[in-house]
Amino acid sequence: MTIRVGVIGVNYGGRVHIPAYRNNPSYEVVAVCARAPERAQAAAREHQIPNWYTDARQLITSSDVDLISIASPPRTHSGFAAAALAAGKHTVVEIAYVASTLEARVLQDMAAEVRRMGVPAFVLRYTPVLRLISDLLAQNKIGAPRLMRFELLNDFLATPGQAARWMWDADNGGGILAGFVSHAIDLALRWFGPVREVDATLATLAEEMVPNGTAPLTSLADDTGFVTLHFESGMLATFSHSAVTAYPRTSIELHGSAGSVLIEGFGDEAAFLPLGGRTAQTLYAPEQYLEETRGHSGLMGGFDLFLDRLAVAIAKGGAPADLPTLADGLEVTRIVDAAKMASRQHRRIKLSEVK
C-alpha cells in the first residue's frame, strides 16, 4: 500500500523531504503546506502535488493523508506533531527536533498511546560511512571506546541569506547545537550508551544579519560551542562547532584501546590506525550501503534509506532496530537542554537534573 504524505514546510521540506518521498515508490506526496499561499502553491506546482494548504491543521486532519512530514521551523514542531499523532497520522519530525525536553516527553507518550509511528529524522546514522563505523564498533575494531571527537566548522551563519532566520532565534529552537550537532549526539548515544553528565560553553560570536525593515531578535541562538558528554561507561565525547568560520571542516574521530578511526566529511571512506601503528588503513563502505542510498551522499542519502526503513515499519507494524524513535529524540533533547543549562550556569550538569 502506498503511504500518502503531507509535507509541512517548503524551504528544507521542498529541497529534501518532497524529492526524497517522490523518489521512493513506497510514498506519494499528496499535499504540501506553507503559511504564504504563493509559496504553497508554487511548491505544489513545481513538484506536481495535487493539494496545497496554508493551514497546517487542515492538512493534518485530511482523510487523504497517512503520514505528516514536518519540516517547518522548530518552534512549530511539537504542536504539529502532537496534532498529527492525535489525528492518527504517522509523523516524521525534522531536526532540530523540538524546543524542550517536556515537549519531547509529551510526544513520546502520545505516540505510545495512539500506536502510530513518530520518528525524529536523525538520518545521519544512515550514511554509508557511518553505517560502516557502526559495523566496526560491533566488531570491536577499536577495542574499548575511550574518546569521540566531533568537529563542525562552516560559514553558515556568517554569509548573508544562507540560513533561514529561525536559525538565529533561540526562542524558535534555533542554533547550530540543536539544528546540526544533535545528529552527532544521536550517533554518540547509539554507539556508546547513556550519558551521566554534560558540560558546555555556547556562544554567539557573529551579529545577526537583519533583513531590511525587520526588528532584531531578542534572544540569539548559538553559532559556536563546545560540548562534552561524560558517559556512564567512563568514556568522553566532545563536540565543537562554529558556523562563522571561513575554513570548513566536518570530522569524527573515535579512539579506543586498540586503535582509532577518522572520518573527514561524510564520503564513503574512513581511516583506521591500530594503536602503536604508523600507517593508517583506508576502509570503504560496502557497495550495498552505497546502493541503498540511491547514489546520494550525506544527509540526502541518509534520508533516502531512512524512508525505506520507515516504510517497512509502517507496513509491518514494528520498527527496524536502526529506525530512530521518539525515545531517541527525547534523549538527544535532554542533552541539548543540559548543554544550554551548563553554559548558562557555568557548571557541569548531571543529566538526571533534566526531566
N, C-alpha and C positions, 0 to 999 in steps of 0.2 A: 504494500500500500504506500502510495506517495504521501509524504509528510508536507502539508500545506503551511507555508511560513509567512508571517507578517514581520517586517523589519521596522523598528522604531529608531529613527536617526539616519540621515542620508549623507553625513560627512564621512566618517570612518565606515559607517554602515554601507554607504554607496561604493566605497573603494574596496572594501574587504568582504563584508558579510554577504551582500547581494551577489557579487560574482562567484563567491565560493558555493553558496547554495544553488545557484543556477547551473554551475558546472558539475553538480553532484546529482546523479539520477534518482537518488532517494528522496529528493526535495523538489518542491515547486514554490517559488516566491509568488504569492497571490496578492500581496498588499504591502504598501510602504507608508510610513508616516513621518511628517516633519511639521513643525509649527507654522512655517511660512508656506502658504498654498502654492506659490510659484516653485518652491524648491521640491515639495512633494510631487507636484505634477511633472516637473522636469525629470526627476528620478524615475518615476513610473514610465514616462515616455522613453527615456534613454535605455532602460532595461526591459522594456516591453512587459510591464507589470500591470495587470488589469485594474487594480483598485488603489486609490491613494486617499489618505486621511490627513487632517490637521489635528484631530483629537485622538490621542493615543487610546483613550478609554473605549472609543467606538471600535477601533481596530481590535483591541484586546477581547471585547465581548462578541466579536463577529463569529458566527457559526461556521464560516468558511475557512477558519484558521485553526490549525492544530498546535502550532509552535510559535511563540513570540521570541524574536531575537532583538535584544535591547542594546543599542549602540549610541544612545543619547548621552549627554553629559552626566557624570557620576551622581550628582545630587538627585537625579530623577530615577536612578536605577532601582532603589528599594521599593519605591511606590509602584512603579510599573511592574516589577517582578512580583510583588505581593498581589497586585490586581490580576496578573496573568495566572498565577497559581490558583487564586480563588475562583477564577473563571474556568479552571480545569485544563489549562494550557501547559504544555511543556515549555520550559523557559531557559533561554541562553542569556547570560549577562556578561557584557564586555568588561574588560579590565581598563581602568580602575573599577573595582568591584562595587562596593557600597561605601558609604561615608563613615560608618561606625560599626563597632562590634555588636552593639544592640541590634542594629538593622540586620546584620548578618545572621544573628541568632534567631531573629523572628522568621527570616526566610527559611532557614533550615527546619524550624519547627513546622512551618506551613507546608513545605514540600512533603514532609513525612506524613502529615495529616491527610493531604489530598491525593497522595500517591501519584504524583506527576514528577517527571524529570526536571529538576532545577540544576543548572550547570553553569558555573563560572568559566569563562573562556580562557583558562590557563593553557594556552595552546603551545607555548614554547617547549613543553615536555614532549611534544610530538615531532620536533625537528629531527632529521635523521642522525645528526651528530650527537644530540643529547640522548636519543634512544640508545646509541652506541655506548655512551657513558654509563647509562643505567645498566646495560649488559656487563660492562667491565666491572662495575661495583658489585654486581651479583656474583661475578666470577672471582671476587676478592683480588682483582688485579693490582690495586694499590695497597693492599693489606688493610690494617685497621685505620680508618679515616682519622686524620688529625686536624686538618685545616682546609677550608674552602675560601677562595678569594674571588669576588666578582667585581668587575670594573666596567662602568658605562660612562663614556665621555662623548659629547657631541655639542653642536651649536643650536640645538632645537629651540631653546628659549632665548637665543641671542640674535636670531635673524628675524626681522620684521615679517609678519604674515605667514610664518612657517607653522606656528602652533595655534590651535583653537584657543580662544580667550579663557575658557574654563580651566585650561592647564595652569594658569596663573592664580586661580581663585581657590584659596584654602577653604572657603566656605562652600565651595561647589565640588569638593572631592578632588581638587586639582593637585598638582605636584608630581615630580618625577618619581619619588618613592612609591606612591600608590599606583601611578599610571604605568610605570615601566619596571622598576626594581622588584615589584611584587611578583612578577613572573619568575625571577631568580629565587626569591624567597620560597615560592611554591616548590621549585626544584629541590632546594635545600631540605625542606620538610619531607619531601617524598624520599629523598636519598638517605637522610640521616636521622629522621625521627624527631621526637618532641624537643622543644626549646624550654630552658629553665629561666633564663634572664636575657634582657635586651638592653644595650647601651647605644646611644646615638647622638650625633650632632647634625642638625639640619639647618640650612641657611638659604637665604635669598640674596645672591650676590649681584644680580643684574636688576635693572629697573624694568618694570612692566612697560611694554610699548602700547600706549593707549591710543586707540583709534580716534580720529578727529570727532569732537563733539560728544565723547564718551567720558563719564566720570571715572577716575581711578578706582581700583578695587580697594576695599578697606582692609583686607587680610590677604597678603600674598603667600602663595604656596612655595614649597622648597624647589629650588633649581639645582641645589648642590647638597650633598650629605655623605655621612659616614655612619654605617650601622654595623654593630657587632652582635651576633647571636651566640649565646652560651648554651650549648645543647646538654641535655640530661646525660649523655654519654661522656661528656667532658671535652668533646671537640669544639672548635670555634669556626664560625663563618663570618667573613667581613664583606660588606657591600659598600663600595664607594661609587658615587655618581655625581656628574655635573653636566648640565645641558647648556653651559655658557662657555665652552672651550672650543677653540679653533681646531685643535687636534682631535680627531675622532678615534675612539677605541672601544671595543667590546670584547671582554675576555672572561673566561672562567678557568681557575686553577683548582685542582684537587690534589691534596698532599696526604700521603698515608705512610704507614710503617714500611711498606715495600716499594714505594715509588710515587711518581707524580704524573698527572695528566694535565695538559694545557690545551685550551681551545681559544683560538683567535677568531672573533666573528662567529657566525653560525653557518659556516660552509659545510663540507662533507668530511672533514678530517680532523684528527686530534693528534697531539704528540704525547708519547709516553716515555718517561725516563725512569728506569729502575733505580732504587736507592743505591748510591755508590757508582752508578753508571756514568759514562762520559758522552755517549751518543744516543740521542733520542730516536725512538722508533715512530714512524708515521702510521697511524691507524685510520682506516677508512670505514665509513658507514656502509653496511651491507647494501647491495644493489636493491634488494627487496624494499628496504626503508626508503630509498630514493624513489622507487616506482610508486610507492603508496602515497607520496606527497604530490603526485602528478607533475613532477618536474619543477615544482615551485620550491624556493628556499625560504629560510627564515620563518617569520610568523605566518606568512601566507600559506606556505607548505604545511606548517603545523595545523593551521585552521582546516585545511582540506581533510587531513587524517582525523582530526577531532570530530568533524561532521560524520565521517564514516562510523566512528565508534559510537557516536550519539544515535545514529540511525539504527544500529544493532541493538542498543539499549532500549530504544522505544519499541522496536519490533518484538523483542524477546521479554520485555518487562523486567530486565535486570541489567545492571551496568557492568561493562568490562572492567577489569581491575585497574586499568590505567585511565579511566574516564574521571575527570575532575568532579568533585562532589561539592555540595553546599557546606559540608563539614570542612573541606579543604579551604573554601572561601572564608569560612569563619576563622580558621586558624591563621591564615595569612592576614586577615583584617586585624586580629588581635595583635599580631606582631607589628603591623603598621601603626596601630594605635599606641602600642608600648613604645615604639621608637619616637613618636611625636611627644609622648609624655616624658621620656628620658631626656629629649632635647630641651623641652621647656623647663624641666625641674633640675637639670644638670646632675642626674644621678642614674645609676643602673636600676632598671625596673624588673621586678620579678613578674613573670608572665601571669602568675596567679592573681596579681593585682588587677588585671584587665579582665573584667567579667563580660 
